[in-house]
Amino acid sequence: MDLKETKESLNKFAKYVVQQSRSNLTKNKKNYSKELYNSLGSEIDVGANSFSLDFVMEKYGIFQDRGVKGTESGRSLDNFSYKQSSNLKGFEAATGTFAKWAKFRNIRLRNAKGQFAKGNYKSIGFIIANSIKKKGIKPSLFFTKPFEKAFHNLPNELVEAYGLDVEQFLQYTIDKNGK
């Protein structure tokens, strides 16, 4: 049985979720390097008797979407915290990443006279990384919201598409055996 209608319905669902997630990243200004934006995608596998749909993205996308509780405050939708994380990027690597981000955003420190200090991006990276470690990352739900919205429409649409595929298969079987 060819599940053409079912695959088309799943493709439409996945395309919508990815497009809306990318749009949310851009609207929420979480699209600095476009790494997460470009990594968003889906993998659909439709077999004779089953189908599956997987969404893919960079690992840190989950932390951006669901949030991370800091060591001192903050909240995570999955109760994930920096205290229990051993697989997060090292503090040193995060410092460098935030230094690049601060340079891109032109964030600078001021000296005692109130003038902008030169070349302190590494210090800024350290300050930001330390702040995020303590306060965590606020959930953005850039992926969760479009997924849930599309999912509410999916069951009826998918049942109808699967029903069309079964109907076409039965018609093909009847035509083949009837001749």
C-alpha positions as CSV (number, residue, x, y, z in Angstrom):
1,M,0.0,0.0,0.0
2,D,1.4,3.4,-1.0
3,L,0.8,6.0,1.8
4,K,1.1,9.0,-0.6
5,E,-1.6,11.1,1.1
6,T,-0.3,10.2,4.6
7,K,3.3,11.2,3.6
8,E,2.0,14.5,2.1
9,S,0.1,15.3,5.3
10,L,3.2,14.6,7.5
11,N,5.3,16.7,5.1
12,K,2.9,19.6,5.4
13,F,2.9,19.3,9.2
14,A,6.7,19.1,9.4
15,K,7.2,22.0,7.0
16,Y,4.8,24.2,9.0
17,V,6.5,23.4,12.3
18,V,10.0,24.1,10.9
19,Q,9.0,27.3,9.2
20,Q,7.2,28.7,12.3
21,S,10.1,27.7,14.6
22,R,12.6,29.5,12.3
23,S,10.3,32.5,12.3
24,N,10.1,32.5,16.1
25,L,13.9,32.3,16.3
26,T,14.2,35.4,14.1
27,K,11.4,37.3,15.9
28,N,12.8,36.6,19.3
29,K,16.3,37.6,18.2
30,K,17.8,34.2,18.9
31,N,19.3,33.9,15.5
32,Y,22.7,35.3,15.9
33,S,24.8,32.7,14.1
34,K,21.9,31.1,12.1
35,E,23.4,27.7,13.3
36,L,20.2,26.7,15.0
37,Y,18.0,28.2,12.3
38,N,19.8,26.2,9.6
39,S,19.9,23.0,11.6
40,L,16.1,22.8,12.0
41,G,14.6,20.1,9.8
42,S,12.6,16.9,9.7
43,E,13.0,13.3,8.7
44,I,9.9,11.4,7.5
45,D,9.9,7.6,7.0
46,V,6.7,6.0,5.5
47,G,6.7,2.3,5.3
48,A,4.1,-0.2,4.2
49,N,2.5,-0.5,7.6
50,S,3.9,2.4,9.6
51,F,5.2,5.9,9.4
52,S,7.5,8.1,11.6
53,L,8.4,11.7,11.8
54,D,11.5,13.1,13.5
55,F,12.5,16.7,14.0
56,V,16.2,17.5,14.1
57,M,18.1,20.5,15.4
58,E,21.4,21.4,17.1
59,K,21.6,20.1,20.7
60,Y,21.5,23.5,22.3
61,G,18.1,24.1,20.6
62,I,16.4,22.1,23.2
63,F,17.9,24.3,25.9
64,Q,16.8,27.4,24.0
65,D,13.3,26.0,23.7
66,R,12.7,24.4,27.1
67,G,15.0,26.6,29.2
68,V,17.7,25.7,31.8
69,K,17.5,26.4,35.5
70,G,20.5,28.2,36.8
71,T,22.5,27.3,39.9
72,E,20.8,30.2,41.9
73,S,17.5,30.9,40.1
74,G,15.5,30.6,36.9
75,R,13.2,27.9,35.6
76,S,13.2,25.1,33.1
77,L,10.2,23.3,31.7
78,D,12.0,20.0,32.0
79,N,13.6,20.7,35.4
80,F,17.0,20.7,33.7
81,S,19.6,22.6,35.6
82,Y,23.3,23.5,35.3
83,K,23.9,21.7,38.6
84,Q,23.1,18.4,37.2
85,S,24.6,18.9,33.7
86,S,27.9,17.3,32.8
87,N,27.3,17.3,29.1
88,L,26.9,21.0,28.6
89,K,29.7,23.0,26.9
90,G,32.5,23.8,29.2
91,F,32.5,27.2,30.9
92,E,35.6,28.2,28.9
93,A,34.0,27.4,25.6
94,A,30.8,29.3,26.6
95,T,33.0,32.3,27.5
96,G,34.4,32.4,24.0
97,T,31.0,32.0,22.4
98,F,29.5,34.8,24.4
99,A,32.6,37.0,23.6
100,K,31.9,36.6,19.9
101,W,28.2,37.3,20.5
102,A,29.0,40.5,22.5
103,K,31.4,41.7,19.7
104,F,28.6,41.1,17.1
105,R,26.1,43.0,19.3
106,N,28.7,45.7,20.0
107,I,28.3,45.3,23.8
108,R,31.1,47.0,25.6
109,L,32.1,47.8,29.2
110,R,32.8,51.3,30.4
111,N,35.8,52.4,32.5
112,A,35.8,54.5,35.6
113,K,35.5,57.7,33.6
114,G,32.4,56.4,31.8
115,Q,34.2,55.8,28.5
116,F,34.0,52.6,26.5
117,A,36.9,50.3,27.3
118,K,38.6,48.7,24.3
119,G,38.8,45.0,23.6
120,N,37.1,43.6,26.7
121,Y,35.0,41.1,24.8
122,K,36.6,38.2,26.6
123,S,35.6,39.8,29.9
124,I,32.1,40.4,28.7
125,G,31.9,36.8,27.6
126,F,32.9,35.6,31.1
127,I,30.4,37.9,32.7
128,I,27.5,36.8,30.5
129,A,28.5,33.1,30.8
130,N,28.6,33.4,34.6
131,S,25.3,35.2,34.7
132,I,23.6,32.5,32.6
133,K,25.1,29.8,34.7
134,K,23.6,31.4,37.8
135,K,20.3,32.6,36.4
136,G,19.7,30.0,33.7
137,I,18.1,30.3,30.3
138,K,14.4,31.4,30.1
139,P,12.3,29.0,28.0
140,S,11.5,30.5,24.6
141,L,9.2,27.8,23.3
142,F,10.3,28.7,19.8
143,F,9.7,25.1,18.7
144,T,7.1,23.9,21.2
145,K,4.4,26.4,20.4
146,P,4.3,25.8,16.6
147,F,4.5,22.0,17.2
148,E,1.6,22.0,19.6
149,K,-0.5,24.3,17.4
150,A,0.1,22.1,14.4
151,F,-0.4,18.9,16.4
152,H,-3.9,19.8,17.4
153,N,-4.8,19.9,13.7
154,L,-2.8,16.8,12.8
155,P,-4.9,13.9,14.0
156,N,-8.0,14.7,11.9
157,E,-5.9,15.6,8.9
158,L,-3.8,12.5,9.3
159,V,-6.7,10.2,9.7
160,E,-8.3,11.6,6.6
161,A,-5.1,11.3,4.6
162,Y,-4.6,7.7,5.8
163,G,-8.2,6.9,5.0
164,L,-7.7,8.2,1.5
165,D,-4.7,6.0,1.1
166,V,-6.6,2.9,2.3
167,E,-9.5,3.8,0.1
168,Q,-7.2,4.0,-3.0
169,F,-5.5,0.8,-2.0
170,L,-8.9,-1.0,-1.7
171,Q,-10.0,0.4,-5.0
172,Y,-6.8,-0.7,-6.7
173,T,-7.2,-4.2,-5.2
174,I,-10.9,-4.5,-6.3
175,D,-10.0,-3.2,-9.8
176,K,-7.0,-5.6,-10.1
177,N,-9.0,-8.7,-8.8
178,G,-12.2,-7.7,-10.7
179,K,-10.5,-7.8,-14.1
